[in-house]
Amino acid sequence: ARSTIDEIDTIAADPPQSTRVIVITADGPDFCSGYDLREAADGDADALIANEMNFAMLKRCSVPVIAAIQGNVIGGGLELALAADIRVATPTTKFSIPAGRIGLVYSESGVRLLVSQLGESRTRAMLLGGLALSGKEATAAGIVAEVIASGRLQERALELAEAVASWSSVATSGNRQVLDTAVGRVFEDAAALRLESFAPGGTLARTIARFSGDDKEA
């Protein structure tokens, strides 16, 4: 639904103070079954489906995003999952883009995201040929970091989140921005954040001191 997309982007654009990582999960058997086509049929389809800015703020979020994915991940749900940095799924997770079957022409931004993450050949197979990927196949394709037993999915996502939250916020946000710049997702230079990571008294300075033997607490 448009309201869900807007809510996700609002949180991503301005995370609550002290937020170090965002975890996206879903209630029920499926992560996301795609855009609400009934809403599109009853209202402004362009605003819901063809909007080139869907999940734009999530892609540009200042903190890492982890997605815990179960069940069906269809169309816009796949776009949502691919906007995250780290994805963990279950053996029964299924990724698909049934655009041709339902008569939908995808947005250019959505297709660019799919190509950048899945490659042209696999995107063509999914978008034009109806190919679906299992959790194992998605891991082999490089879009899922780990396949986890269904009962431990959210637990594992929170374990990853706790680890990320314990690290230097400057390094974590800076590395995300460097990655996004390197792959062309954003175009801001991360040099200032990189310099900030070398500041006296920071995590990097303490690590260097520990390895050099200057850290009296080591």
Backbone torsions as a table, in degrees:
resi	resn	phi	psi	omega
1	ALA	NA	150.9	179.5
2	ARG	-58.3	-38.5	-178.3
3	SER	-64.7	-35.9	178.7
4	THR	-68.1	-44.5	178.2
5	ILE	-59.3	-46.1	-179.3
6	ASP	-63.9	-38.6	-179.6
7	GLU	-65.6	-42.7	178.6
8	ILE	-61.9	-46.2	-178.3
9	ASP	-68.6	-32.6	177.6
10	THR	-64.8	-44.6	178.9
11	ILE	-66.0	-41.5	-179.1
12	ALA	-67.3	-35.2	-178.5
13	ALA	-70.1	-31.8	-178.3
14	ASP	-143.5	75.0	-178.2
15	PRO	-60.7	149.6	176.2
16	PRO	-53.5	148.7	-177.5
17	GLN	-53.8	140.4	179.4
18	SER	74.3	6.8	176.3
19	THR	-66.4	128.9	-178.9
20	ARG	-109.0	-22.1	-179.3
21	VAL	-160.4	150.4	177.4
22	ILE	-115.8	132.3	176.5
23	VAL	-114.0	125.9	178.3
24	ILE	-106.1	122.4	177.4
25	THR	-132.2	175.9	179.0
26	ALA	-140.7	144.6	172.2
27	ASP	-80.0	155.7	177.0
28	GLY	86.6	-178.4	-173.5
29	PRO	-74.9	-22.2	-174.9
30	ASP	-116.6	142.5	176.5
31	PHE	-66.6	-52.8	178.0
32	CYS	-166.3	127.5	-178.8
33	SER	-93.7	16.8	174.1
34	GLY	99.1	-172.6	-179.2
35	TYR	-66.1	150.3	-179.9
36	ASP	-78.8	97.1	-175.5
37	LEU	-68.8	-26.4	176.4
38	ARG	-66.4	-38.8	176.5
39	GLU	-64.5	-39.5	179.1
40	ALA	-65.1	-39.6	-179.0
41	ALA	-69.2	-32.0	-176.6
42	ASP	-89.8	-13.6	-175.0
43	GLY	-139.3	-134.5	-176.0
44	ASP	-92.7	96.6	-177.2
45	ALA	-62.6	-37.3	-177.6
46	ASP	-61.9	-39.6	-178.7
47	ALA	-67.2	-29.3	-176.2
48	LEU	-90.4	-49.3	-169.2
49	ILE	-103.2	-41.9	-173.6
50	ALA	-92.7	6.2	-178.9
51	ASN	-66.8	120.7	-177.0
52	GLU	-72.5	-6.7	-175.2
53	MET	-105.2	8.7	-179.5
54	ASN	-57.5	128.3	179.6
55	PHE	62.2	20.3	-179.4
56	ALA	-62.1	-42.6	-178.5
57	MET	-70.3	-32.6	177.7
58	LEU	-65.3	-39.1	178.6
59	LYS	-66.0	-29.0	-176.3
60	ARG	-103.2	13.3	-175.7
61	CYS	-57.2	147.1	-177.7
62	SER	-78.8	-11.2	179.2
63	VAL	-125.1	157.8	179.0
64	PRO	-62.7	151.3	179.9
65	VAL	-123.1	127.6	178.1
66	ILE	-112.3	133.0	177.8
67	ALA	-114.6	125.3	175.0
68	ALA	-99.9	113.6	-165.0
69	ILE	-117.3	125.6	177.1
70	GLN	-133.1	160.1	175.2
71	GLY	63.3	-144.2	-178.0
72	ASN	-81.1	136.8	175.7
73	VAL	-128.2	100.4	-166.8
74	ILE	-118.9	133.3	171.3
75	GLY	51.7	-111.4	180.0
76	GLY	-60.9	-26.0	175.2
77	GLY	-65.8	-35.7	176.3
78	LEU	-68.5	-38.9	175.2
79	GLU	-59.0	-44.0	178.6
80	LEU	-61.0	-47.0	-179.5
81	ALA	-62.2	-41.5	-177.5
82	LEU	-72.6	-16.1	176.1
83	ALA	-76.7	-13.8	177.7
84	ALA	-80.7	165.4	179.0
85	ASP	-88.3	-41.9	-176.6
86	ILE	-127.2	130.7	-178.9
87	ARG	-123.2	128.8	172.2
88	VAL	-118.2	139.1	-174.1
89	ALA	-135.0	178.2	178.5
90	THR	-109.4	166.0	178.9
91	PRO	-60.6	-26.1	-177.3
92	THR	-96.7	3.5	176.6
93	THR	-63.7	140.3	-177.9
94	LYS	-133.8	122.9	-178.7
95	PHE	-103.9	128.8	180.0
96	SER	-151.5	159.2	178.1
97	ILE	-134.0	85.6	-174.9
98	PRO	-83.1	39.0	-175.0
99	ALA	-59.7	-46.6	-178.7
100	GLY	-63.1	-41.1	-177.7
101	ARG	-63.7	-36.2	-177.9
102	ILE	-95.8	-0.2	175.7
103	GLY	82.5	28.6	-176.9
104	LEU	-105.9	134.3	169.9
105	VAL	-95.1	122.8	-174.3
106	TYR	-73.6	156.8	176.9
107	SER	-73.9	152.8	180.0
108	GLU	-63.5	-40.0	-179.9
109	SER	-63.9	-38.8	178.1
110	GLY	-64.3	-42.6	179.9
111	VAL	-67.3	-41.1	178.4
112	ARG	-60.5	-40.1	178.0
113	LEU	-63.3	-44.3	179.8
114	LEU	-62.8	-45.2	-179.5
115	VAL	-63.6	-41.3	-177.7
116	SER	-65.3	-31.1	-177.0
117	GLN	-95.1	-36.0	-173.1
118	LEU	-104.4	-17.9	-173.4
119	GLY	88.9	156.6	-175.9
120	GLU	-64.3	-45.2	-174.7
121	SER	-62.2	-47.2	-178.4
122	ARG	-69.2	-36.8	177.1
123	THR	-62.3	-42.8	177.7
124	ARG	-61.3	-41.8	-179.6
125	ALA	-64.7	-38.4	-179.6
126	MET	-76.6	-44.9	-174.2
127	LEU	-76.2	-39.6	-175.5
128	LEU	-100.5	-27.4	-176.4
129	GLY	-109.5	-2.4	177.1
130	GLY	76.7	15.6	178.7
131	LEU	-61.5	136.2	174.4
132	ALA	-114.3	146.0	179.8
133	LEU	-110.7	136.0	173.0
134	SER	-81.8	171.7	177.3
135	GLY	-58.3	-41.3	179.1
136	LYS	-64.8	-43.1	179.9
137	GLU	-67.1	-36.5	178.3
138	ALA	-66.7	-33.4	175.6
139	THR	-66.6	-44.2	177.9
140	ALA	-63.1	-31.1	179.0
141	ALA	-78.2	-10.9	176.6
142	GLY	90.2	9.4	-178.9
143	ILE	-100.0	-10.3	175.8
144	VAL	-120.3	130.8	-178.0
145	ALA	-77.6	-41.1	-177.5
146	GLU	-146.4	145.9	169.3
147	VAL	-103.7	122.7	-173.2
148	ILE	-120.6	145.1	174.3
149	ALA	-54.6	140.2	-173.7
150	SER	-51.0	-40.0	-177.3
151	GLY	-68.9	-16.5	-177.8
152	ARG	-112.0	6.4	-172.7
153	LEU	-58.7	-56.8	-177.9
154	GLN	-67.3	-34.9	177.7
155	GLU	-60.0	-44.7	-179.7
156	ARG	-66.5	-39.7	177.8
157	ALA	-61.2	-40.3	179.4
158	LEU	-71.0	-33.0	174.7
159	GLU	-61.0	-45.7	177.9
160	LEU	-62.3	-42.5	-179.2
161	ALA	-63.3	-41.3	179.3
162	GLU	-63.4	-38.9	178.0
163	ALA	-64.3	-47.5	180.0
164	VAL	-61.2	-42.2	-178.2
165	ALA	-65.6	-22.4	-178.7
166	SER	-83.2	-9.4	-177.4
167	TRP	-90.8	172.9	178.5
168	SER	-60.1	124.2	179.4
169	SER	-65.5	-33.9	178.5
170	VAL	-63.9	-46.9	-179.4
171	ALA	-65.5	-43.2	-177.7
172	THR	-63.7	-50.1	-179.9
173	SER	-66.6	-39.2	-179.8
174	GLY	-65.1	-43.3	179.8
175	ASN	-66.7	-34.9	176.4
176	ARG	-63.9	-42.8	-178.8
177	GLN	-67.9	-39.2	177.0
178	VAL	-61.3	-45.0	178.0
179	LEU	-59.8	-47.3	-178.5
180	ASP	-63.2	-36.7	177.8
181	THR	-69.0	-42.2	-177.8
182	ALA	-63.0	-36.3	-178.2
183	VAL	-93.3	1.7	175.8
184	GLY	83.5	14.7	-179.9
185	ARG	-78.2	-34.6	172.5
186	VAL	-134.1	169.5	-174.3
187	PHE	-126.9	11.1	177.2
188	GLU	-77.3	142.4	177.1
189	ASP	-78.6	132.6	-177.9
190	ALA	-96.8	14.9	-176.5
191	ALA	-58.5	-39.8	-177.9
192	ALA	-62.9	-41.4	178.4
193	LEU	-68.1	-35.7	178.8
194	ARG	-64.5	-43.3	178.3
195	LEU	-63.5	-38.1	-179.8
196	GLU	-62.3	-31.5	-179.1
197	SER	-67.0	-18.4	178.3
198	PHE	-91.6	3.5	-175.3
199	ALA	-61.1	144.2	177.8
200	PRO	-58.1	139.5	177.9
201	GLY	83.9	-4.4	-179.7
202	GLY	-82.2	-179.8	-178.6
203	THR	-60.2	-43.2	-179.6
204	LEU	-64.1	-43.0	179.3
205	ALA	-60.6	-41.7	179.3
206	ARG	-67.2	-36.5	178.4
207	THR	-65.9	-43.4	178.6
208	ILE	-62.2	-43.2	179.5
209	ALA	-62.2	-38.5	-178.7
210	ARG	-66.0	-41.3	-179.1
211	PHE	-75.8	-25.6	-179.8
212	SER	-88.0	-6.2	179.7
213	GLY	85.3	7.6	-179.3
214	ASP	-87.9	-8.9	-178.0
215	ASP	-86.8	108.5	-175.9
216	LYS	-66.3	-19.9	-179.5
217	GLU	-85.3	-11.6	-176.2
218	ALA	-72.1	NA	NA
